[in-house]
Amino acid sequence: VPMLERALSQQPDNHGVIVNLGIAYRGVGRYSDAERMYRRALELDPLSVAIATMRGFQHDLAGDFAAAELEYRTAVELDPRVVGIPSTKGAL
């Protein structure tokens, strides 16, 4: 996490750094920080299927299943071929 935070301070609009920092935050249980990074990544790329999917996972982890489903639906709408959506995909 510290290395990615330093990279972000040097490249504040680097989409890859932002996304990877969000993933790293999620991995260490810093869910609100992860969500903040995902929102920032969406500002840079609002049509990102990967970000919509990650936000869905994030909401799942937080127990907000309605919000997760909305994100998963967004991902599928952006790209119907999207893979990696949890088992709720069949219900979408």
N, C-alpha and C positions, 0 to 999 in steps of 0.2 A: 504494500500500500504506500509506504513512504516514497518509493522510487516513482510510482505513478503520480503521486501528488506533486513531486518536484517537476516531473515532465509537464504536468498540467499548468504549473505556475510559469513555465517557460513557453508553453504552446497552448494558451487558453481556449483556442478554437479548434484544436485537433480532435476531430470526431473519434478517431481510434483510441486516443488516450482517454477521452471522456468515457467511452463505452467500457474500456478495460478497467478503468477505475471504478465504474459502477459495479462491474462483475466482482472486482476485488472486494469492494465494500460489502456486497451481498455475501461473499464467501466468509467474511469475518463477523457477520451478524450486524453490520452497520446499515440496516435496511433503509432508514430515512436518508442517509447519505447516498445510498445506491439509487433510490428514487429520484433524488435531486440530480444526480448525474444522468439518469435516463431522460428526465424532462429536458435537461440541457441538450442532450444528444438529439432529441426530437426537434428542438428549436433549429438545429443545424440541418437536420434531415427529417422533415415531417412525414415522409413516405417510407420510412425504414421499417421493413417487416421484422427485422431482428430486434429492433427496440420495442416494437409493439409486443413481440413474443416475450422478451425479457421482462417488460412491465407486467405482463400476465403472470409470469412466474413469481415476480416480486409480490403481486397482490395475493397469489396463492399462499405464499409463505406467511403473509400477514393475516391470512384467514378471511380476506375480503374476496370471496368467490364471485360475487356479482361483478366487481370491478375487473377481476381476472378474466371472466368470460367476455366482457366488453373488449378488452385488449386482444384476446385470442380471436374474436370475431373481426376486429380491425385487421389483424395480421392476415387472416384468411381472405378478407375483402381486398387487401392490397395485392395479395398473391395467392390464388386458390391452390397452388401447388405446394404451399408452405408445409414443412414437415417439422416434427418435434413438439407439436402441440400436445399437451397431456390428454389423458383418456377422455376428457370432456369433449374432445374434438368431435366424437361421434354424435354428440348432442347439438353441435353447432349447425 
